[in-house]
Amino acid sequence: MKPIEQVQFAMTVRTGLITTVLVFLHSNESRDVLKKIERSASLSEQVAEALRAEIVSGRLQLGEVLSETRIATSLGVSRTPVREAFSRLENDGLLITKPKSGTYVFNPTPEELRDLNEMRVCLEVEALRLSLQRSANDLSADIQMIRPEMQGAFERGDPQLYLAMDRAFHQAMIERSGNQLLIEMYQPIADKIGAITSDRSPETGDQARSHDQHLKLFETISLAKVNEAVSALREHLAPNGCVAI
């Protein structure tokens, strides 16, 4: 568990993985000297983001029971913000509270996995269409930054970095759509998908197939071939009804 003072990185991951960094690197616009004051996150928000990062990364496993006392001690806070964080994450579907039993990390049934993947396909396919219509050059630039990192992670056998780059790629498609409602709808789905893919250990063949599919996607997106890109994305996202890597 991360100390509470290190949660800012987790919150950056939550709000777009490395996409925030990518957008900054792509921008040549000057910044104003004075900026609006941003409200600092409350303690319960920081705890929620710390726990969210632990769930998405797989450090808190699907179905794992959580202890308010242990988490409060680990983060150096009282139980009140932990309890409030549990409520936030339960609303997002990442935690489940069972009466007289405890609070658990979600653990989807086969039917829930199917539903999750079907909704993911709907949102990502539309996001890809919109991205290529509205921000094709920006999305292509994102891919140029993500691709070498993903390739290196695949060659070195670094699954954590590979999954991080995978999430960055899919998040970039969503954010480049320019549709704020779509972005907001996708975030809870992205968190669950991240937790599911981090929790399982794909076979070597699955990893190679996933990587080949990503390369095909990168190529068609870079060439702004909308129909080919959408077809490649559908192929990637629907492997026998399971959640894709």
C-alpha positions as a printed Julia matrix, in Angstrom:
245×3 Matrix{Float64}:
   0.0     0.0     0.0
   1.34    3.44   -0.91
   1.81    6.12    1.79
  -0.88    8.76    1.48
   1.6    11.47    0.49
   2.46    9.51   -2.68
  -1.11    9.29   -3.92
  -0.71   12.19   -6.36
   0.89    9.84   -8.88
  -2.02    7.43   -8.53
  -4.43   10.29   -9.16
  -2.52   11.19  -12.33
  -2.87    7.6   -13.49
  -6.59    7.71  -12.69
  -7.21   10.84  -14.74
  -5.81    9.52  -17.97
  -2.84    7.26  -17.29
   0.09    8.8   -19.19
  -2.2    10.76  -21.49
  -1.82   13.91  -19.4
   1.92   13.73  -19.96
   1.43   13.02  -23.65
  -0.8    16.03  -24.14
   1.71   18.23  -22.31
   4.57   17.03  -24.5
   2.56   17.68  -27.67
   1.59   21.22  -26.71
   3.66   24.22  -27.77
   1.26   26.72  -26.26
   2.61   29.12  -23.63
   1.15   29.0   -20.16
  -0.38   31.92  -18.34
   1.65   33.19  -15.4
  -1.41   33.06  -13.18
  -3.65   30.01  -13.05
  -6.92   29.38  -11.32
  -6.49   27.89   -7.88
  -7.45   24.24   -7.91
  -9.16   22.67   -4.94
  -6.97   20.2    -3.14
  -8.34   16.69   -2.96
  -9.92   15.76    0.36
  -8.37   13.03    2.46
 -11.12   10.59    1.53
 -10.54   11.33   -2.18
  -6.84   10.66   -1.78
  -7.53    7.38    0.0
 -10.03    6.42   -2.72
  -7.46    7.11   -5.45
  -4.78    5.16   -3.61
  -7.1     2.16   -3.31
  -8.24    2.55   -6.91
  -4.63    2.4    -8.08
  -4.03   -0.7    -5.97
  -7.09   -2.41   -7.49
  -6.36   -1.45  -11.1
  -2.72   -2.52  -10.77
  -3.73   -5.9    -9.32
  -1.97   -5.37   -6.0
  -5.41   -5.7    -4.43
  -6.81   -8.8    -6.07
 -10.3    -9.51   -7.34
 -12.47  -10.79   -4.5
  -9.97   -9.78   -1.8
 -11.48   -8.73    1.52
 -10.44   -5.27    2.75
  -9.85   -4.15    6.32
 -10.61   -0.54    7.24
  -8.19   -0.75   10.16
  -5.32   -2.21    8.16
  -5.73    0.29    5.32
  -6.01    3.22    7.74
  -2.82    2.13    9.47
  -0.98    1.6     6.17
  -1.94    5.05    4.9
  -1.5     6.83    8.22
  -5.09    8.11    8.41
  -8.13    7.49   10.59
 -10.84    5.01    9.65
 -13.31    7.75    8.67
 -11.71    8.72    5.3
 -11.19    5.02    4.59
 -14.88    4.35    5.18
 -15.79    7.29    2.92
 -13.36    6.01    0.27
 -15.0     2.58    0.43
 -18.34    4.25   -0.31
 -16.9     6.12   -3.32
 -15.39    2.98   -4.8
 -18.53    0.98   -4.13
 -20.46    3.56   -6.18
 -17.93    3.02   -8.99
 -18.43   -0.73   -8.83
 -14.87   -1.53   -7.7
 -15.86   -2.59   -4.19
 -18.77   -4.64   -2.88
 -20.0    -4.57    0.71
 -21.74   -7.68    1.99
 -23.81   -7.27    5.17
 -22.29   -9.04    8.2
 -19.39  -10.15    6.01
 -17.21   -7.23    4.94
 -16.02   -5.17    1.97
 -14.47   -6.92   -1.01
 -12.82   -5.99   -4.28
 -15.31   -6.74   -7.06
 -15.02  -10.15   -8.69
 -17.12  -10.32  -11.88
 -19.19  -13.3   -12.92
 -18.93  -14.61  -16.5
 -22.13  -12.72  -17.34
 -20.73   -9.49  -15.91
 -17.52   -9.97  -17.9
 -19.58  -10.35  -21.06
 -21.59   -7.22  -20.3
 -18.44   -5.26  -19.48
 -16.74   -6.21  -22.72
 -19.84   -5.49  -24.81
 -20.07   -1.98  -23.34
 -16.34   -1.49  -23.82
 -16.64   -2.38  -27.51
 -19.5     0.09  -27.97
 -17.62    2.98  -26.36
 -14.16    2.31  -27.81
 -15.36    1.76  -31.36
 -17.29    5.03  -31.33
 -14.39    6.81  -29.64
 -12.01    5.58  -32.34
 -14.33    6.83  -35.1
 -14.6    10.24  -33.45
 -10.87   10.43  -32.76
 -10.0     9.77  -36.39
 -12.57   12.33  -37.53
 -11.6    15.05  -35.05
  -8.05   14.45  -33.81
  -6.33   11.96  -36.12
  -2.96   13.72  -35.98
  -3.03   14.0   -32.19
  -3.95   10.35  -31.76
  -1.2     9.35  -34.18
   1.27   11.41  -32.15
   0.12    9.67  -28.95
   0.74    6.3   -30.59
   4.24    7.33  -31.66
   5.08    7.85  -27.99
   3.31    4.76  -26.67
   4.42    2.26  -29.33
   8.18    2.08  -28.53
   7.47    1.74  -24.81
   5.0    -1.08  -25.46
   7.4    -2.76  -27.88
  10.22   -2.61  -25.35
   8.03   -3.99  -22.59
   6.93   -6.86  -24.82
  10.49   -7.74  -25.81
  11.75   -7.58  -22.21
   8.82   -9.56  -20.86
   7.66   -6.73  -18.59
   3.9    -7.33  -18.18
   3.29   -4.42  -15.8
   4.72   -1.83  -18.18
   3.05   -3.52  -21.14
  -0.36   -3.31  -19.46
   0.28    0.32  -18.5
   1.05    1.18  -22.12
  -1.97   -0.8   -23.26
  -4.19    1.24  -20.93
  -2.52    4.44  -22.13
  -3.32    3.59  -25.75
  -6.97    2.79  -25.13
  -7.34    5.85  -22.9
  -5.81    8.05  -25.63
  -8.47    6.85  -28.08
 -11.17    7.76  -25.6
  -9.8    11.2   -24.76
  -9.1    12.15  -28.37
 -12.77   11.54  -29.19
 -13.53   14.98  -27.82
 -16.78   13.69  -26.3
 -16.77   14.48  -22.59
 -19.78   12.32  -21.79
 -18.18    9.33  -23.49
 -14.97    9.94  -21.53
 -16.88   10.02  -18.24
 -18.84    6.87  -19.08
 -15.69    5.0   -20.01
 -13.67    5.65  -16.84
 -15.4     3.12  -14.53
 -15.17    0.54  -17.3
 -11.46    1.26  -17.79
 -10.82    0.79  -14.06
 -12.55   -2.59  -14.04
 -10.79   -3.74  -17.2
  -7.45   -2.7   -15.71
  -8.13   -4.72  -12.57
  -9.22   -7.79  -14.54
  -6.25   -7.78  -16.92
  -3.81   -7.17  -14.04
  -5.33  -10.02  -12.04
  -4.79  -12.72  -14.63
  -1.62  -14.07  -16.21
  -2.14  -14.49  -19.96
  -0.4   -17.27  -21.82
   2.61  -16.38  -23.98
   0.57  -17.01  -27.11
  -2.13  -14.62  -25.91
   0.46  -11.91  -25.29
   1.97  -12.34  -28.74
  -1.45  -12.27  -30.39
  -2.39   -9.16  -28.41
   0.83   -7.44  -29.43
   0.3    -8.27  -33.1
  -3.21   -6.85  -32.89
  -1.89   -3.65  -31.33
   0.66   -3.25  -34.11
  -2.09   -3.65  -36.69
  -4.18   -1.07  -34.86
  -1.27    1.37  -34.65
  -0.67    1.06  -38.38
  -4.27    1.59  -39.47
  -4.76    4.5   -37.06
  -1.54    6.18  -38.19
  -2.81    5.97  -41.77
  -6.25    7.26  -40.67
  -7.95    4.26  -42.27
 -11.21    4.45  -40.32
 -12.93    1.27  -41.47
  -9.78   -0.84  -41.22
  -8.99    0.58  -37.78
 -12.49   -0.1   -36.47
 -12.36   -3.65  -37.83
  -8.97   -4.22  -36.18
 -10.26   -2.83  -32.89
 -13.31   -5.08  -32.93
 -11.09   -8.08  -33.58
  -8.85   -7.08  -30.69
 -11.65   -6.45  -28.18
 -13.74   -9.58  -28.72
 -11.63  -12.7   -28.15
 -14.29  -15.31  -27.44
 -16.31  -12.87  -25.36
 -13.53  -12.31  -22.83
 -11.97   -9.03  -21.75
  -9.06   -8.33  -24.08
  -5.57   -7.28  -23.09
